[in-house]
Amino acid sequence: MVNFVCDACKKAFPGAVRGKDYFTYLNKGLCVSCDHKLEESVRQELSKKPSYSLSAYKSILRTRLNQICK
């Protein structure tokens, strides 16, 4: 168990378990609620694209993650 601080909302979560209480993307840790916000924003952006590509997904994920974790 780890004391975890979300990089997006800056809330502390004592005794957090990775994969259950927080998720890690590109060396940034997100709590469950911020992870849902990230996934939703990426999903909305990808739905605007005419076709899916992995490079577009990675680019959008990186951009949204950096915006959320300011």
Buried (B, 14 or more C-beta within 10 A) or exposed (E): EEEBBBBBEEEEBEEBEEEEBBBEBEEBBBBBEBBEBBBEBBEEBBEEEEEEEEEEBEEBBEEBBEEBBE
